[in-house]
Amino acid sequence: MRHRQHPIAAGLLGLCACAQAQAADDLLDILQAKGVLSAEEAGALKAQQQARSGASTDSGFKLVSGDGASSLQLGTLQQLDYAAFKQDQADLADGSQLRRSRLSIGGNFLKDWQYRVEYEFSNLTASSSGVTDAYVAYAGYKPLTITIGNVKPPIGLEALASDKTLTFMERGLPFAFINTGNTRAPGLLLSHAGRNWSASAGAFGEPLNTAQTAAGDEGYSLAGRVTYAPLLSERSSVHLGLSGVWRATTQNTGSNGKGSSISFSSKPESNQPAQSFVSTGSIAGNVQHYRVADAEFAAQYGAASLQGEYLQTEVARDTGKNLSFKGWYGQLAYTLSGEMRPYKADRGLFDGIKPARNFGAKGRGAFELAARYSGIDLSDRGLYGGYEQNAALALNWYLNSYLRGSLNAVKVLKLDGGSMDGDKPTLYQMRLQLAF
């Protein structure tokens, strides 16, 4: 006689399986931290555990088929911020905001296919789209991966890093060059990688968040990135990278004929103030295209890491001389509790920190200190968008793999030109983050 399993009993068994999987994963993390297992050995054992249990909570809630060919993972990113200014000249408003509020679903099917859809619920306006990631990828021609959908173009070490794993609450000043039309866009992306290198290139259309207010051809871009790790070991790595994007601007047709423009601007490494501290405004002269080149460097040894980038932007226009802008940053970070920030050589990116001992009766989580210096120059050939230099400090507390608290202090060291010429405020901000 065949017995049917009650739905409640099935649910309880599923919860038990998840609890057992979490306990096994925690044990593997401890053994890895003590040096009993290598990262590769721990990862392989976790994968075997997932296949046996059918469920995992290592990165949120994940369901895996018995043969491992298909999976479904639910994810979220919630970031609640508060910022206060020590004002210098301009009146800057203190306040709080829900910086990001996202839900996602992703996984794989038929072994070689991957998918991900993510929606942003905060800061939506009538002209913006809440869709962030929305793509499908095919990895059957290993090590080549073909991705189609709304994705990040391959440019920049910090730009490509996940919002939940950033060392600082906001990216450095030169992110302004990527934030203009190159954060995410629908397109085709090809990725290839080896043991210590990666290469990716793609063609992309107009970003979903760009509103077309007039008739005309949409913009498009071509982007590529290569990375190489000349040193790659269990506890140390050196990262070298080059990336770039060429973007044709949207051609609007109005009462004054055909033309287009572009603008670059940056807030002071905080999303709280309403105003940008440096800005080109809408660049006149019928901008046809612009290009951004990015040189990347990073090094890691144990709990210490060093990272920096230099970006150069060239703007080509029909009327007036071409323009050139630049930006850079360098940062140092050290995990006081000894954890490493994992480096993924096949993607040329650093992952987030996971504490060896979660906050609770037997642990305090992981603590990280970081310092950053950044600058951006948006003035050239009679256009005075401003020149800014900032110094920033960060303290991060990783309670567990899901919860994180951050404290940042940002000092504007120099501000020449622009609407806030000479202003040197100090910013203090904090964040509580839930992510999986």
C-alpha positions in Angstrom: 0.0 0.0 0.0 1.4 3.4 -1.0 1.1 6.2 1.5 0.7 9.8 0.4 2.8 12.4 2.2 0.8 15.2 3.9 1.7 18.7 2.6 2.5 19.9 6.1 4.7 17.0 6.7 6.5 17.6 3.5 7.0 21.2 4.4 8.5 20.2 7.8 10.8 17.8 6.2 11.9 20.5 3.8 12.6 22.9 6.7 14.6 20.1 8.5 16.6 19.5 5.3 17.4 23.3 5.1 18.4 23.4 8.8 20.7 20.3 8.3 22.2 21.9 5.2 22.9 25.1 7.0 24.5 23.3 9.9 26.7 21.3 7.5 27.7 24.5 5.6 28.6 26.3 8.9 30.8 23.3 9.8 32.6 23.4 6.4 33.1 27.2 6.8 34.8 26.6 10.2 37.0 23.9 8.9 38.0 26.1 6.0 38.8 29.0 8.3 41.0 26.7 10.5 42.9 25.5 7.4 41.6 22.0 7.6 40.0 22.3 4.2 40.9 24.4 1.2 38.4 26.8 -0.4 38.0 24.4 -3.4 37.4 21.3 -1.1 34.9 23.2 1.0 33.1 24.4 -2.2 32.9 20.8 -3.6 31.5 19.4 -0.3 28.9 22.2 -0.2 27.8 21.3 -3.7 27.5 17.7 -2.8 25.5 18.6 0.2 23.1 20.7 -1.9 22.6 17.9 -4.3 21.7 15.5 -1.5 19.4 17.8 0.4 17.7 19.5 -2.5 17.7 22.8 -0.6 20.4 25.3 0.7 20.4 28.5 2.7 24.0 29.3 2.1 23.1 32.3 -0.1 19.5 32.8 0.8 16.9 30.1 -0.1 17.8 27.8 -2.9 16.1 24.7 -4.3 18.2 22.2 -6.4 17.0 19.3 -8.3 18.3 15.8 -7.4 20.6 15.7 -10.4 21.8 19.2 -9.9 20.7 20.2 -13.4 18.2 22.8 -12.4 17.9 25.3 -9.5 15.8 28.2 -8.3 17.1 30.8 -5.9 15.3 33.7 -4.2 17.3 36.7 -3.3 16.9 40.2 -1.8 19.0 43.3 -1.2 17.7 45.8 1.4 19.8 48.9 2.3 18.6 51.5 4.8 20.9 54.6 5.0 21.2 57.7 7.2 23.5 60.6 6.4 24.4 63.8 8.3 26.6 66.7 7.0 29.0 69.0 8.8 28.3 71.9 6.4 30.8 74.4 5.1 29.1 76.8 2.8 26.0 75.3 1.1 23.0 74.0 3.1 23.0 70.2 2.9 20.0 68.2 4.1 20.5 65.4 6.6 18.2 62.5 6.3 17.5 58.8 5.7 16.6 56.8 2.7 15.9 53.3 1.5 18.9 53.2 -0.8 18.1 49.9 -2.4 15.1 47.5 -2.1 15.4 44.6 -4.5 13.9 41.1 -5.0 15.4 38.6 -7.4 15.0 35.1 -8.7 17.6 33.2 -10.5 19.2 29.8 -11.1 19.8 27.4 -13.9 17.9 24.8 -16.0 18.8 21.9 -18.3 22.3 22.1 -16.8 23.8 24.6 -19.2 21.2 27.4 -19.0 21.2 30.2 -16.4 18.7 33.0 -15.7 18.2 35.9 -13.4 15.5 38.6 -12.9 15.8 41.4 -10.4 13.5 44.3 -9.6 14.3 47.5 -7.8 11.4 48.9 -5.7 13.0 52.1 -4.3 13.6 55.4 -6.0 11.2 54.7 -8.8 10.0 57.6 -10.9 7.6 58.0 -13.9 10.6 57.8 -16.3 12.6 55.0 -14.7 12.4 51.3 -14.9 12.6 49.1 -11.8 14.2 46.2 -13.7 17.9 45.8 -13.0 19.0 42.3 -14.1 16.9 40.4 -16.6 18.8 37.9 -18.7 19.4 34.3 -19.8 22.8 32.8 -20.4 24.1 29.6 -22.1 27.3 28.0 -20.8 27.3 24.8 -22.9 30.4 25.9 -24.8 32.7 26.0 -21.8 34.5 28.1 -21.0 32.5 30.5 -23.2 29.3 31.9 -21.8 26.7 33.7 -24.0 24.4 36.1 -22.2 21.4 37.9 -23.7 19.3 40.4 -21.8 19.6 43.5 -19.5 23.0 43.2 -17.9 26.1 45.3 -16.9 28.4 46.1 -19.8 31.9 44.8 -19.0 33.7 47.9 -17.7 35.4 48.7 -14.4 36.4 46.6 -11.4 34.3 48.6 -8.9 31.4 49.1 -11.3 31.0 45.4 -12.0 31.2 44.5 -8.3 27.8 43.6 -6.7 26.1 46.5 -4.8 26.0 44.2 -1.7 29.8 43.5 -1.6 31.2 47.0 -2.0 33.8 48.0 0.6 32.3 51.5 0.9 28.6 52.5 0.9 29.0 54.2 -2.5 31.4 53.8 -5.4 34.2 56.4 -5.9 33.9 59.7 -7.8 35.0 58.3 -11.2 32.0 56.1 -11.3 30.3 59.1 -12.8 31.7 58.1 -16.2 30.1 54.7 -16.1 26.9 55.8 -14.3 26.0 57.7 -17.5 24.4 55.1 -19.7 26.7 52.2 -18.9 25.5 50.6 -15.6 23.0 48.2 -17.3 21.6 47.9 -20.8 19.9 45.3 -23.0 22.4 43.5 -25.2 24.6 40.5 -26.1 27.5 39.6 -23.9 30.2 37.0 -24.6 32.5 35.9 -21.7 35.5 33.6 -21.7 37.9 32.7 -18.9 40.8 30.6 -17.8 42.4 29.7 -14.5 43.9 33.2 -13.9 42.3 35.4 -16.7 39.0 36.5 -18.1 37.8 38.3 -21.2 34.4 39.7 -22.1 32.9 41.8 -24.8 29.4 42.9 -25.9 27.1 45.2 -27.8 24.3 47.0 -25.9 21.4 49.3 -26.7 19.8 52.2 -24.8 19.5 51.7 -21.0 15.9 50.9 -19.8 16.1 53.9 -17.5 16.7 56.4 -20.3 13.5 58.2 -21.3 13.0 59.0 -25.0 11.4 62.4 -24.9 11.9 63.1 -28.7 12.0 61.2 -31.9 15.3 59.9 -33.0 17.6 56.9 -33.1 18.5 55.3 -29.7 22.1 55.2 -28.6 24.2 52.0 -28.5 27.5 50.9 -27.1 30.4 48.5 -27.5 32.3 47.4 -24.4 35.1 45.0 -23.5 37.2 44.0 -20.6 40.3 41.7 -20.0 41.8 40.8 -16.7 44.9 38.8 -15.7 46.1 37.6 -12.3 50.0 37.2 -12.5 49.9 36.0 -8.9 47.1 33.7 -7.7 47.3 31.5 -4.6 45.2 30.4 -1.7 45.9 33.6 0.3 47.2 36.1 -2.2 46.4 37.6 -5.6 47.4 40.4 -7.9 44.8 41.7 -10.4 45.4 43.6 -13.6 42.6 44.8 -15.8 41.8 46.9 -18.9 38.3 47.8 -20.0 36.6 50.3 -22.1 33.3 51.4 -23.7 32.4 53.3 -26.8 28.9 54.8 -26.8 26.9 56.5 -29.5 24.5 59.0 -27.9 20.8 59.1 -28.5 20.0 61.3 -31.6 17.0 63.4 -30.8 15.1 65.3 -33.5 13.4 68.5 -32.4 12.4 71.9 -33.7 16.0 73.0 -34.0 17.0 70.0 -36.1 18.9 66.8 -35.2 21.3 66.8 -32.3 22.3 65.1 -29.0 24.0 65.9 -25.7 25.4 64.1 -22.8 26.3 65.1 -19.2 28.5 63.7 -16.4 28.0 64.5 -12.7 28.9 63.1 -9.3 27.6 63.4 -5.8 30.2 63.3 -2.9 30.2 59.5 -2.5 26.8 59.7 -0.9 23.3 59.4 -2.4 21.7 61.6 0.3 22.3 65.1 -1.1 20.0 66.3 -3.8 22.7 68.2 -5.6 25.8 67.0 -7.5 29.0 68.6 -6.3 30.6 68.5 -9.8 28.7 68.5 -13.1 29.3 69.2 -16.8 25.7 70.0 -17.3 24.3 69.2 -20.7 27.4 69.3 -23.0 26.6 71.4 -26.1 27.9 70.9 -29.6 25.9 67.9 -30.8 27.8 65.1 -29.1 28.0 62.1 -31.4 29.8 59.7 -29.2 32.1 59.3 -26.2 34.5 56.6 -25.0 35.7 55.6 -21.5 39.0 53.8 -20.9 39.6 52.1 -17.5 42.9 50.8 -16.1 42.5 48.5 -13.0 44.9 47.2 -10.3 44.3 45.3 -7.2 46.4 43.2 -4.8 45.6 41.0 -1.8 47.5 39.3 0.9 45.5 37.5 3.5 43.2 40.0 5.3 44.8 43.0 3.6 43.9 44.4 0.1 44.7 47.3 -2.2 42.6 48.5 -5.1 42.6 51.3 -7.6 41.4 52.5 -11.0 42.1 55.3 -13.5 39.4 56.4 -16.0 39.8 58.6 -19.0 36.8 59.9 -20.9 36.9 61.5 -24.4 33.8 63.3 -25.8 33.5 63.8 -29.6 31.2 66.6 -30.8 30.3 68.3 -34.1 30.6 71.8 -32.9 33.5 72.9 -30.7 36.6 71.0 -29.7 36.5 67.5 -28.3 36.6 67.2 -24.5 38.6 65.1 -22.1 37.8 64.2 -18.5 39.5 62.0 -16.0 39.0 60.3 -12.6 40.7 58.0 -10.2 40.6 56.3 -6.8 42.8 54.2 -4.6 41.8 52.3 -1.5 43.2 50.1 1.3 41.2 47.6 3.3 42.0 45.3 6.2 39.8 42.7 7.9 40.5 42.9 11.6 39.1 39.5 12.3 41.3 37.9 9.6 38.9 36.9 6.9 39.9 37.3 3.3 37.9 38.9 0.5 37.7 36.1 -2.1 39.0 36.8 -5.6 37.2 35.2 -8.6 39.9 35.0 -11.3 37.4 33.7 -13.9 35.4 37.0 -13.5 38.2 39.3 -12.5 36.2 40.4 -9.4 36.4 40.3 -5.6 33.6 38.7 -3.7 32.1 39.8 -0.3 33.5 38.9 3.1 31.9 36.0 5.1 32.7 35.9 8.8 34.4 32.8 10.1 32.2 33.0 13.2 28.8 34.6 13.0 27.7 37.1 15.6 26.1 35.2 18.5 27.1 33.2 21.6 30.2 31.9 19.9 31.3 34.7 17.7 31.4 38.5 17.0 31.2 38.4 13.2 33.9 40.0 11.0 35.2 43.6 11.1 36.8 45.5 8.3 38.6 48.9 8.1 39.1 50.8 4.8 40.4 54.1 3.6 40.0 55.6 0.1 41.2 58.7 -1.8 39.4 59.6 -5.0 39.3 62.5 -7.5 37.4 63.6 -10.6 38.1 66.4 -13.1 35.1 67.6 -15.2 36.7 70.7 -16.6 38.3 71.1 -20.1 38.5 73.6 -22.9 36.3 76.3 -21.4 33.8 73.9 -19.8 34.1 74.2 -16.0 32.2 71.3 -14.5 34.5 71.2 -11.4 37.4 69.4 -9.9 36.9 67.4 -6.7 39.1 65.3 -4.4 37.7 63.3 -1.5 39.1 61.2 1.4 36.9 58.5 3.0 37.1 56.1 5.9 34.9 53.0 6.4 34.1 50.5 9.2 32.1 47.4 8.2 30.6 44.9 10.6 29.6 41.6 9.0 27.3 40.0 11.6 26.8 36.9 9.3 26.6 36.1 5.6 23.3 38.1 5.4 23.5 41.1 7.7 26.0 44.0 7.6 26.4 47.3 9.3 28.5 50.1 7.8 29.9 53.5 9.0 31.4 55.9 6.5 33.0 59.3 6.8 33.7 61.4 3.7 35.7 64.6 3.6 35.7 66.9 0.5 39.3 68.0 0.4 39.1 70.2 -2.7 36.3 71.5 -4.9 37.3 73.9 -7.7 34.7 75.1 -10.2 31.1 74.2 -10.6 28.1 75.5 -8.7 29.6 74.6 -5.3 33.1 76.0 -5.9 35.2 76.1 -2.8 32.8 74.1 -0.6 34.5 71.5 1.7 31.8 69.7 3.8 32.2 66.5 5.8 29.7 63.7 5.6 28.9 61.0 8.1 26.7 58.1 7.0 25.6 54.7 8.1 23.9 51.7 6.6 22.1 48.5 7.7 22.0 45.9 5.0 20.2 42.6 4.5 21.3 40.7 1.4 21.2 37.1 0.1 
